[in-house]
Amino acid sequence: MRQLMMCVIPVLALGCDGGDTSCTTELRYSVSVDVEDEAGDAVTGATVEYSVDGGAAVACEELQDGNYACGEEVEGDLTVTATADGLGTDEATVTVEADECHVIGEAVTLTLPIED
């Protein structure tokens, strides 16, 4: 019995597949975006979108004042664009990779210029 337990316990600790990774069901966003104006103030209500590898634009979700979440477990080259009334546009491209369970999220800050 002791030999059986010595074999079973390591397998349980490592996960069902015998590997050393135990994945979660937690959702990870690909890119966290802070949108601010030239004065460094958070911009709420901005239009923030992302595209993957040059594909169609998809809307991002505003989580809190000036912070937006883009892509649910999406990997690749993500181009994020933000614009708001009375302000200009800014964009950034980041490469989002993934491990065996989730994307490895990236963070960017987009600064919208004040339009004259």
C-alpha positions in Angstrom: 0.0 0.0 0.0 2.8 2.4 0.8 4.4 1.9 -2.6 1.0 2.6 -4.3 0.7 5.9 -2.3 4.2 6.9 -3.3 3.2 6.6 -6.9 -0.3 8.2 -6.6 0.5 11.3 -4.6 3.0 12.7 -7.2 0.5 12.2 -10.0 -2.2 14.0 -8.1 0.2 16.9 -7.3 1.2 17.3 -10.9 -2.3 17.1 -12.5 -4.2 14.5 -14.4 -2.0 14.5 -17.4 1.2 13.8 -15.4 2.7 17.1 -16.5 3.8 19.9 -14.1 1.2 22.4 -15.2 -2.2 22.8 -13.6 -4.3 25.1 -15.7 -7.2 27.2 -14.4 -10.5 28.2 -16.0 -9.7 31.8 -15.3 -10.2 34.1 -18.3 -7.2 36.2 -19.2 -7.4 39.3 -21.4 -4.7 39.7 -24.0 -4.0 43.4 -23.6 -4.8 45.9 -20.8 -5.0 49.4 -22.2 -4.8 52.6 -20.1 -6.1 55.6 -22.2 -5.1 59.0 -21.1 -5.0 62.6 -22.5 -1.8 64.6 -22.9 -2.2 65.9 -19.3 -2.1 62.3 -18.0 -5.8 62.2 -17.1 -7.8 59.0 -17.7 -10.1 59.1 -20.7 -13.4 57.4 -20.0 -15.9 56.5 -22.7 -13.2 56.3 -25.4 -13.6 54.0 -28.4 -11.0 51.3 -28.0 -10.6 48.5 -30.6 -8.1 45.9 -31.4 -7.3 43.8 -34.5 -5.3 40.6 -34.7 -2.7 40.2 -37.4 -4.4 42.9 -39.5 -7.9 41.4 -39.3 -11.2 43.1 -38.5 -11.5 45.5 -35.6 -13.1 44.2 -32.4 -14.3 46.5 -29.6 -12.5 46.4 -26.2 -14.3 46.5 -22.9 -14.0 49.4 -20.5 -13.3 47.9 -17.0 -12.9 51.1 -15.1 -12.2 54.8 -15.7 -9.6 54.8 -18.5 -8.7 51.1 -18.4 -9.8 48.8 -21.2 -9.5 45.1 -21.7 -8.9 43.7 -25.2 -9.1 40.2 -26.5 -10.2 37.2 -24.4 -7.3 34.7 -24.6 -6.3 36.0 -28.1 -2.7 35.6 -29.2 -0.8 37.2 -32.1 0.1 40.7 -33.1 -2.6 42.9 -31.7 -2.9 46.5 -32.9 -4.9 48.5 -30.3 -6.4 51.9 -31.3 -8.1 54.5 -29.1 -10.0 57.7 -30.0 -12.4 60.0 -28.1 -14.5 63.0 -28.8 -12.4 66.2 -28.7 -9.2 64.1 -28.7 -7.1 62.6 -31.4 -6.1 58.9 -32.0 -3.3 56.8 -30.7 -2.4 53.2 -31.4 0.1 50.5 -30.4 1.0 47.0 -31.6 2.0 44.3 -29.2 2.8 40.7 -29.6 0.8 38.5 -27.3 2.1 35.0 -26.7 0.6 32.1 -24.7 1.8 29.3 -22.5 0.2 25.9 -22.3 -2.8 27.4 -20.4 -3.4 31.1 -21.1 -2.2 34.1 -23.0 0.6 36.1 -21.4 -1.1 39.5 -21.1 0.5 42.7 -22.3 -0.1 46.3 -21.0 0.0 49.5 -23.0 -0.8 53.2 -22.4 -2.3 55.2 -25.3 -2.1 59.0 -25.1 -4.7 60.9 -27.0 -3.6 64.3 -28.2 -5.9 67.3 -27.7 -7.4 68.4 -31.1 -7.3 72.1 -31.9 
